[in-house]
Amino acid sequence: MKAEIKPRINAEGRTRLETVIPLATPMVLFVDPSSACNFRCKFCPNGDDKLIRETGRFQGPLDFDLYKKVIDDLQEFDRPLKVLRLYKEGEPMMNRHFADMIRYAKERGVADAIDTTTNGYFFEPERIRPVIEAGIDRINISVDGLSDQQFLDFTGVKVDFNRFVENIAKLYEFKGNCEICIKIAGDFLSEADKERFYATFGNYADRIFIENMAPCWPEFDIEDRLGVSMEKGIYDQPVGETNVCPYIFYSMSVNSDGSVSLCFLDWARKLIIGDVRTQSVKEIWNSEAMYRHRVAHLRGERMQDPICSQCGQLSHCLPDNIDPYAGELLKKLEESRR
């Protein structure tokens, strides 16, 4: 097997947030190429059409001209982003300008790296090759089944599994310097399935990993919907509570309609802090709305927020913990606003 068995997240060599907060430039910006998805996965809010309609949110692709405005805005910061994440809720490759989006950001030098997460359904060589040629640095592929039937059961979509594997194999042949990471949720896989996953994809990835599902989405009870108990973290780490969300200190998310969410888990659009149609990205990053959320978390008030209090990302997926430094970070943050 060519691939290294390793999670998609880089746990090693991470910047200690308590040493750099407050950040003049975000480390990560999520930009959602499309809030729509061709799959109807049971673990994702996007898989529940009725639920999404009730939010009233826009379902569709990000306008390319608006995207270019976002990228141009990033040049106002004093340094490039560490990562431009071209995904949030939908399937990125449903945006017909996806390769152009990568190319435009690369030409402007606004990020050290560009990555995406995709279900791999649209990986015919003629569609994925332009994405590689545009210069994407990493593609995270979520595998949602190991047979035609498993895909149908889990995503509600008919997938030719053999063709799916063939397309990923071809991608690996011409990937160039792009890192390919392949993952699957192991909660419903047998031991034989897990062995088959590694055997099937292990030679077509740089990293490969079997994750656990995590109840990360606020106001969306995965455990109840799937009938499972999630007692371990996404990477098998122990589950624990956290008072302060670290994500809001180094990232934020641009939705496909141009609204900006506090974090990438705001599927219901209840944590909107700005809008790139009328504001610059830098203006939103330094806004009073963002500041208020950060201060509230550092004061230990996260559980008083009706949305943030339900976030399972912090208990099951958290890579950083700044709780011990909350007091000193609050002082730094307040001083920075004077």
Contacts in CASP RR format, 6 or more apart in sequence:
PFRMAT RR
TARGET T0000
AUTHOR 0000-0000-0000
METHOD contacts of the structure
MODEL  1
MKAEIKPRINAEGRTRLETVIPLATPMVLFVDPSSACNFRCKFCPNGDDK
LIRETGRFQGPLDFDLYKKVIDDLQEFDRPLKVLRLYKEGEPMMNRHFAD
MIRYAKERGVADAIDTTTNGYFFEPERIRPVIEAGIDRINISVDGLSDQQ
FLDFTGVKVDFNRFVENIAKLYEFKGNCEICIKIAGDFLSEADKERFYAT
FGNYADRIFIENMAPCWPEFDIEDRLGVSMEKGIYDQPVGETNVCPYIFY
SMSVNSDGSVSLCFLDWARKLIIGDVRTQSVKEIWNSEAMYRHRVAHLRG
ERMQDPICSQCGQLSHCLPDNIDPYAGELLKKLEESRR
1 198 0 8 1.000
1 199 0 8 1.000
1 202 0 8 1.000
1 203 0 8 1.000
1 208 0 8 1.000
2 202 0 8 1.000
2 203 0 8 1.000
2 204 0 8 1.000
2 205 0 8 1.000
2 206 0 8 1.000
3 182 0 8 1.000
3 201 0 8 1.000
3 202 0 8 1.000
3 203 0 8 1.000
3 204 0 8 1.000
3 205 0 8 1.000
3 206 0 8 1.000
3 207 0 8 1.000
3 208 0 8 1.000
4 206 0 8 1.000
4 207 0 8 1.000
4 208 0 8 1.000
5 198 0 8 1.000
5 207 0 8 1.000
5 208 0 8 1.000
5 209 0 8 1.000
6 207 0 8 1.000
6 208 0 8 1.000
6 209 0 8 1.000
7 183 0 8 1.000
7 207 0 8 1.000
7 209 0 8 1.000
7 211 0 8 1.000
7 235 0 8 1.000
8 140 0 8 1.000
8 181 0 8 1.000
8 183 0 8 1.000
8 207 0 8 1.000
8 209 0 8 1.000
9 235 0 8 1.000
9 319 0 8 1.000
11 319 0 8 1.000
14 319 0 8 1.000
14 320 0 8 1.000
15 27 0 8 1.000
17 246 0 8 1.000
17 249 0 8 1.000
17 250 0 8 1.000
17 320 0 8 1.000
17 322 0 8 1.000
18 322 0 8 1.000
18 324 0 8 1.000
18 325 0 8 1.000
18 328 0 8 1.000
18 329 0 8 1.000
21 249 0 8 1.000
21 250 0 8 1.000
21 322 0 8 1.000
21 329 0 8 1.000
21 332 0 8 1.000
21 333 0 8 1.000
22 249 0 8 1.000
22 332 0 8 1.000
22 333 0 8 1.000
22 336 0 8 1.000
23 249 0 8 1.000
23 250 0 8 1.000
24 77 0 8 1.000
24 78 0 8 1.000
25 77 0 8 1.000
25 78 0 8 1.000
25 79 0 8 1.000
25 80 0 8 1.000
25 81 0 8 1.000
25 285 0 8 1.000
26 77 0 8 1.000
26 81 0 8 1.000
26 250 0 8 1.000
26 251 0 8 1.000
26 252 0 8 1.000
26 285 0 8 1.000
27 81 0 8 1.000
27 82 0 8 1.000
27 83 0 8 1.000
27 250 0 8 1.000
27 251 0 8 1.000
28 81 0 8 1.000
28 82 0 8 1.000
28 83 0 8 1.000
28 84 0 8 1.000
28 85 0 8 1.000
28 250 0 8 1.000
28 251 0 8 1.000
29 74 0 8 1.000
29 81 0 8 1.000
29 83 0 8 1.000
29 84 0 8 1.000
29 85 0 8 1.000
29 111 0 8 1.000
29 251 0 8 1.000
29 252 0 8 1.000
29 253 0 8 1.000
29 254 0 8 1.000
29 281 0 8 1.000
30 85 0 8 1.000
30 87 0 8 1.000
30 88 0 8 1.000
30 251 0 8 1.000
30 252 0 8 1.000
30 253 0 8 1.000
30 254 0 8 1.000
30 264 0 8 1.000
31 62 0 8 1.000
31 67 0 8 1.000
31 70 0 8 1.000
31 84 0 8 1.000
31 85 0 8 1.000
31 86 0 8 1.000
31 88 0 8 1.000
31 101 0 8 1.000
31 253 0 8 1.000
31 254 0 8 1.000
32 62 0 8 1.000
32 86 0 8 1.000
32 87 0 8 1.000
32 88 0 8 1.000
32 89 0 8 1.000
32 90 0 8 1.000
32 92 0 8 1.000
32 253 0 8 1.000
32 254 0 8 1.000
32 255 0 8 1.000
32 256 0 8 1.000
33 61 0 8 1.000
33 62 0 8 1.000
33 67 0 8 1.000
33 86 0 8 1.000
33 87 0 8 1.000
33 90 0 8 1.000
33 92 0 8 1.000
33 93 0 8 1.000
33 94 0 8 1.000
33 95 0 8 1.000
33 97 0 8 1.000
33 98 0 8 1.000
33 101 0 8 1.000
33 116 0 8 1.000
33 256 0 8 1.000
34 60 0 8 1.000
34 61 0 8 1.000
34 62 0 8 1.000
34 90 0 8 1.000
34 91 0 8 1.000
34 92 0 8 1.000
34 94 0 8 1.000
34 95 0 8 1.000
34 256 0 8 1.000
35 46 0 8 1.000
35 57 0 8 1.000
35 58 0 8 1.000
35 59 0 8 1.000
35 60 0 8 1.000
35 88 0 8 1.000
35 89 0 8 1.000
35 90 0 8 1.000
35 255 0 8 1.000
35 256 0 8 1.000
35 257 0 8 1.000
36 46 0 8 1.000
36 59 0 8 1.000
36 60 0 8 1.000
36 61 0 8 1.000
36 90 0 8 1.000
36 91 0 8 1.000
36 94 0 8 1.000
36 256 0 8 1.000
37 44 0 8 1.000
37 46 0 8 1.000
37 47 0 8 1.000
37 89 0 8 1.000
37 90 0 8 1.000
37 91 0 8 1.000
37 94 0 8 1.000
37 119 0 8 1.000
38 91 0 8 1.000
38 94 0 8 1.000
38 119 0 8 1.000
38 121 0 8 1.000
38 122 0 8 1.000
38 157 0 8 1.000
39 46 0 8 1.000
39 47 0 8 1.000
39 91 0 8 1.000
39 119 0 8 1.000
39 121 0 8 1.000
39 144 0 8 1.000
39 155 0 8 1.000
39 156 0 8 1.000
39 157 0 8 1.000
40 46 0 8 1.000
40 47 0 8 1.000
40 48 0 8 1.000
40 49 0 8 1.000
40 155 0 8 1.000
40 156 0 8 1.000
40 157 0 8 1.000
41 47 0 8 1.000
41 144 0 8 1.000
41 154 0 8 1.000
41 155 0 8 1.000
42 154 0 8 1.000
42 225 0 8 1.000
42 226 0 8 1.000
43 185 0 8 1.000
43 213 0 8 1.000
43 222 0 8 1.000
43 225 0 8 1.000
43 226 0 8 1.000
44 89 0 8 1.000
44 217 0 8 1.000
45 51 0 8 1.000
45 52 0 8 1.000
45 89 0 8 1.000
45 217 0 8 1.000
45 220 0 8 1.000
45 267 0 8 1.000
45 268 0 8 1.000
46 52 0 8 1.000
46 89 0 8 1.000
46 90 0 8 1.000
46 267 0 8 1.000
51 220 0 8 1.000
52 59 0 8 1.000
55 267 0 8 1.000
55 268 0 8 1.000
55 269 0 8 1.000
56 269 0 8 1.000
57 255 0 8 1.000
57 257 0 8 1.000
57 268 0 8 1.000
57 269 0 8 1.000
58 255 0 8 1.000
58 256 0 8 1.000
58 257 0 8 1.000
60 94 0 8 1.000
60 256 0 8 1.000
61 94 0 8 1.000
61 95 0 8 1.000
61 96 0 8 1.000
61 97 0 8 1.000
61 256 0 8 1.000
62 95 0 8 1.000
62 254 0 8 1.000
62 256 0 8 1.000
62 257 0 8 1.000
62 258 0 8 1.000
64 97 0 8 1.000
64 100 0 8 1.000
64 101 0 8 1.000
66 258 0 8 1.000
66 276 0 8 1.000
66 277 0 8 1.000
67 97 0 8 1.000
67 101 0 8 1.000
67 104 0 8 1.000
68 104 0 8 1.000
69 276 0 8 1.000
70 254 0 8 1.000
70 276 0 8 1.000
70 281 0 8 1.000
71 104 0 8 1.000
71 105 0 8 1.000
71 108 0 8 1.000
71 110 0 8 1.000
72 108 0 8 1.000
73 276 0 8 1.000
73 280 0 8 1.000
73 281 0 8 1.000
73 282 0 8 1.000
74 80 0 8 1.000
74 81 0 8 1.000
74 108 0 8 1.000
74 110 0 8 1.000
74 111 0 8 1.000
74 281 0 8 1.000
75 108 0 8 1.000
75 110 0 8 1.000
76 280 0 8 1.000
76 281 0 8 1.000
76 282 0 8 1.000
77 281 0 8 1.000
77 282 0 8 1.000
80 109 0 8 1.000
80 110 0 8 1.000
80 111 0 8 1.000
80 112 0 8 1.000
81 110 0 8 1.000
81 111 0 8 1.000
81 112 0 8 1.000
82 111 0 8 1.000
82 112 0 8 1.000
82 113 0 8 1.000
83 111 0 8 1.000
83 112 0 8 1.000
83 113 0 8 1.000
83 114 0 8 1.000
83 115 0 8 1.000
84 105 0 8 1.000
84 110 0 8 1.000
84 111 0 8 1.000
84 113 0 8 1.000
84 114 0 8 1.000
84 115 0 8 1.000
85 115 0 8 1.000
85 116 0 8 1.000
85 117 0 8 1.000
85 264 0 8 1.000
86 92 0 8 1.000
86 98 0 8 1.000
86 101 0 8 1.000
86 102 0 8 1.000
86 114 0 8 1.000
86 115 0 8 1.000
86 116 0 8 1.000
87 116 0 8 1.000
87 117 0 8 1.000
87 118 0 8 1.000
88 253 0 8 1.000
88 255 0 8 1.000
88 256 0 8 1.000
88 264 0 8 1.000
89 267 0 8 1.000
91 118 0 8 1.000
91 119 0 8 1.000
91 121 0 8 1.000
91 122 0 8 1.000
92 98 0 8 1.000
92 116 0 8 1.000
92 117 0 8 1.000
92 118 0 8 1.000
93 118 0 8 1.000
93 120 0 8 1.000
93 121 0 8 1.000
93 122 0 8 1.000
93 127 0 8 1.000
93 128 0 8 1.000
93 131 0 8 1.000
94 122 0 8 1.000
95 101 0 8 1.000
98 131 0 8 1.000
99 130 0 8 1.000
99 131 0 8 1.000
99 133 0 8 1.000
99 134 0 8 1.000
100 134 0 8 1.000
102 114 0 8 1.000
102 131 0 8 1.000
102 134 0 8 1.000
102 135 0 8 1.000
102 136 0 8 1.000
103 134 0 8 1.000
103 135 0 8 1.000
105 111 0 8 1.000
105 114 0 8 1.000
106 114 0 8 1.000
106 134 0 8 1.000
106 135 0 8 1.000
113 137 0 8 1.000
113 138 0 8 1.000
114 135 0 8 1.000
114 136 0 8 1.000
114 137 0 8 1.000
114 138 0 8 1.000
115 136 0 8 1.000
115 137 0 8 1.000
115 138 0 8 1.000
115 139 0 8 1.000
115 140 0 8 1.000
116 136 0 8 1.000
116 138 0 8 1.000
116 139 0 8 1.000
116 140 0 8 1.000
117 139 0 8 1.000
117 140 0 8 1.000
117 141 0 8 1.000
117 142 0 8 1.000
118 139 0 8 1.000
118 140 0 8 1.000
118 141 0 8 1.000
118 142 0 8 1.000
119 141 0 8 1.000
119 142 0 8 1.000
119 144 0 8 1.000
119 155 0 8 1.000
120 141 0 8 1.000
120 142 0 8 1.000
120 164 0 8 1.000
120 167 0 8 1.000
120 168 0 8 1.000
121 157 0 8 1.000
121 159 0 8 1.000
121 164 0 8 1.000
122 128 0 8 1.000
123 164 0 8 1.000
123 167 0 8 1.000
123 168 0 8 1.000
123 170 0 8 1.000
123 171 0 8 1.000
124 167 0 8 1.000
125 167 0 8 1.000
125 170 0 8 1.000
125 171 0 8 1.000
125 174 0 8 1.000
128 167 0 8 1.000
128 171 0 8 1.000
129 174 0 8 1.000
131 139 0 8 1.000
132 171 0 8 1.000
132 174 0 8 1.000
132 175 0 8 1.000
132 176 0 8 1.000
132 178 0 8 1.000
135 178 0 8 1.000
136 178 0 8 1.000
137 177 0 8 1.000
137 178 0 8 1.000
137 179 0 8 1.000
138 178 0 8 1.000
138 179 0 8 1.000
138 180 0 8 1.000
138 181 0 8 1.000
139 171 0 8 1.000
139 175 0 8 1.000
139 178 0 8 1.000
139 179 0 8 1.000
139 180 0 8 1.000
139 181 0 8 1.000
140 181 0 8 1.000
140 182 0 8 1.000
140 183 0 8 1.000
141 168 0 8 1.000
141 180 0 8 1.000
141 181 0 8 1.000
141 182 0 8 1.000
141 183 0 8 1.000
141 205 0 8 1.000
142 183 0 8 1.000
142 184 0 8 1.000
143 182 0 8 1.000
143 183 0 8 1.000
143 184 0 8 1.000
143 197 0 8 1.000
143 201 0 8 1.000
144 150 0 8 1.000
144 151 0 8 1.000
144 154 0 8 1.000
144 155 0 8 1.000
144 184 0 8 1.000
144 185 0 8 1.000
145 151 0 8 1.000
145 154 0 8 1.000
145 155 0 8 1.000
145 159 0 8 1.000
145 161 0 8 1.000
145 184 0 8 1.000
146 161 0 8 1.000
146 184 0 8 1.000
146 189 0 8 1.000
146 193 0 8 1.000
146 196 0 8 1.000
146 197 0 8 1.000
146 200 0 8 1.000
147 161 0 8 1.000
148 158 0 8 1.000
148 159 0 8 1.000
148 160 0 8 1.000
148 161 0 8 1.000
150 161 0 8 1.000
151 157 0 8 1.000
151 158 0 8 1.000
151 159 0 8 1.000
151 161 0 8 1.000
151 164 0 8 1.000
152 158 0 8 1.000
152 159 0 8 1.000
154 188 0 8 1.000
165 200 0 8 1.000
165 201 0 8 1.000
165 204 0 8 1.000
168 180 0 8 1.000
168 182 0 8 1.000
168 201 0 8 1.000
168 204 0 8 1.000
169 203 0 8 1.000
169 204 0 8 1.000
171 180 0 8 1.000
171 204 0 8 1.000
172 180 0 8 1.000
172 203 0 8 1.000
172 204 0 8 1.000
172 205 0 8 1.000
179 206 0 8 1.000
179 207 0 8 1.000
180 204 0 8 1.000
180 205 0 8 1.000
180 206 0 8 1.000
180 207 0 8 1.000
181 205 0 8 1.000
181 206 0 8 1.000
181 207 0 8 1.000
181 208 0 8 1.000
181 209 0 8 1.000
182 201 0 8 1.000
182 202 0 8 1.000
182 204 0 8 1.000
182 205 0 8 1.000
182 207 0 8 1.000
182 208 0 8 1.000
182 209 0 8 1.000
183 208 0 8 1.000
183 209 0 8 1.000
183 210 0 8 1.000
183 211 0 8 1.000
184 197 0 8 1.000
184 210 0 8 1.000
184 211 0 8 1.000
185 210 0 8 1.000
185 211 0 8 1.000
185 212 0 8 1.000
185 213 0 8 1.000
186 193 0 8 1.000
186 194 0 8 1.000
186 210 0 8 1.000
186 211 0 8 1.000
186 212 0 8 1.000
186 213 0 8 1.000
187 212 0 8 1.000
187 213 0 8 1.000
187 226 0 8 1.000
187 228 0 8 1.000
187 230 0 8 1.000
189 197 0 8 1.000
189 210 0 8 1.000
194 210 0 8 1.000
197 208 0 8 1.000
197 210 0 8 1.000
198 208 0 8 1.000
201 208 0 8 1.000
202 208 0 8 1.000
209 235 0 8 1.000
211 234 0 8 1.000
211 235 0 8 1.000
212 230 0 8 1.000
212 232 0 8 1.000
212 233 0 8 1.000
212 234 0 8 1.000
212 235 0 8 1.000
212 236 0 8 1.000
212 316 0 8 1.000
213 222 0 8 1.000
213 226 0 8 1.000
213 228 0 8 1.000
213 230 0 8 1.000
213 234 0 8 1.000
214 222 0 8 1.000
214 230 0 8 1.000
214 233 0 8 1.000
214 234 0 8 1.000
214 312 0 8 1.000
214 313 0 8 1.000
214 316 0 8 1.000
214 317 0 8 1.000
215 221 0 8 1.000
215 222 0 8 1.000
215 223 0 8 1.000
215 230 0 8 1.000
215 312 0 8 1.000
215 316 0 8 1.000
216 222 0 8 1.000
216 265 0 8 1.000
216 311 0 8 1.000
216 312 0 8 1.000
216 313 0 8 1.000
216 316 0 8 1.000
216 317 0 8 1.000
217 265 0 8 1.000
217 267 0 8 1.000
217 312 0 8 1.000
218 265 0 8 1.000
218 266 0 8 1.000
218 267 0 8 1.000
218 268 0 8 1.000
218 270 0 8 1.000
218 307 0 8 1.000
218 308 0 8 1.000
218 309 0 8 1.000
218 310 0 8 1.000
218 311 0 8 1.000
218 312 0 8 1.000
219 268 0 8 1.000
219 270 0 8 1.000
219 307 0 8 1.000
219 310 0 8 1.000
220 267 0 8 1.000
222 228 0 8 1.000
222 230 0 8 1.000
223 229 0 8 1.000
223 230 0 8 1.000
230 239 0 8 1.000
230 316 0 8 1.000
231 239 0 8 1.000
232 238 0 8 1.000
232 239 0 8 1.000
232 316 0 8 1.000
233 239 0 8 1.000
233 315 0 8 1.000
233 316 0 8 1.000
233 317 0 8 1.000
234 316 0 8 1.000
234 317 0 8 1.000
239 315 0 8 1.000
239 316 0 8 1.000
240 315 0 8 1.000
241 314 0 8 1.000
241 315 0 8 1.000
242 314 0 8 1.000
242 315 0 8 1.000
242 318 0 8 1.000
242 321 0 8 1.000
242 323 0 8 1.000
243 297 0 8 1.000
243 300 0 8 1.000
243 302 0 8 1.000
243 303 0 8 1.000
243 323 0 8 1.000
243 326 0 8 1.000
244 297 0 8 1.000
244 298 0 8 1.000
244 300 0 8 1.000
244 302 0 8 1.000
244 322 0 8 1.000
244 323 0 8 1.000
244 326 0 8 1.000
245 263 0 8 1.000
245 297 0 8 1.000
245 302 0 8 1.000
245 308 0 8 1.000
245 311 0 8 1.000
245 314 0 8 1.000
246 318 0 8 1.000
246 320 0 8 1.000
246 321 0 8 1.000
246 322 0 8 1.000
247 263 0 8 1.000
247 264 0 8 1.000
247 313 0 8 1.000
248 262 0 8 1.000
248 263 0 8 1.000
248 290 0 8 1.000
248 293 0 8 1.000
248 294 0 8 1.000
248 297 0 8 1.000
249 294 0 8 1.000
249 322 0 8 1.000
251 263 0 8 1.000
251 264 0 8 1.000
252 260 0 8 1.000
252 261 0 8 1.000
252 262 0 8 1.000
252 263 0 8 1.000
252 273 0 8 1.000
252 284 0 8 1.000
252 285 0 8 1.000
252 290 0 8 1.000
253 260 0 8 1.000
253 261 0 8 1.000
253 262 0 8 1.000
253 263 0 8 1.000
253 264 0 8 1.000
253 266 0 8 1.000
254 260 0 8 1.000
254 276 0 8 1.000
254 281 0 8 1.000
255 261 0 8 1.000
255 266 0 8 1.000
255 269 0 8 1.000
258 275 0 8 1.000
258 276 0 8 1.000
258 277 0 8 1.000
259 269 0 8 1.000
259 272 0 8 1.000
259 274 0 8 1.000
259 275 0 8 1.000
260 272 0 8 1.000
260 273 0 8 1.000
260 274 0 8 1.000
260 275 0 8 1.000
260 276 0 8 1.000
260 279 0 8 1.000
260 281 0 8 1.000
260 284 0 8 1.000
261 269 0 8 1.000
261 271 0 8 1.000
261 272 0 8 1.000
261 273 0 8 1.000
262 271 0 8 1.000
262 272 0 8 1.000
262 273 0 8 1.000
262 290 0 8 1.000
262 293 0 8 1.000
263 271 0 8 1.000
265 311 0 8 1.000
265 313 0 8 1.000
266 272 0 8 1.000
266 307 0 8 1.000
268 307 0 8 1.000
270 306 0 8 1.000
270 307 0 8 1.000
271 293 0 8 1.000
271 307 0 8 1.000
271 308 0 8 1.000
273 284 0 8 1.000
273 287 0 8 1.000
273 289 0 8 1.000
273 290 0 8 1.000
273 293 0 8 1.000
274 284 0 8 1.000
274 287 0 8 1.000
274 289 0 8 1.000
275 284 0 8 1.000
276 284 0 8 1.000
279 287 0 8 1.000
284 290 0 8 1.000
291 333 0 8 1.000
291 337 0 8 1.000
293 308 0 8 1.000
294 333 0 8 1.000
295 330 0 8 1.000
295 333 0 8 1.000
295 334 0 8 1.000
296 302 0 8 1.000
296 304 0 8 1.000
296 305 0 8 1.000
297 308 0 8 1.000
297 326 0 8 1.000
298 326 0 8 1.000
298 327 0 8 1.000
298 329 0 8 1.000
298 330 0 8 1.000
298 333 0 8 1.000
299 326 0 8 1.000
299 330 0 8 1.000
300 326 0 8 1.000
302 308 0 8 1.000
302 309 0 8 1.000
303 309 0 8 1.000
322 329 0 8 1.000
END
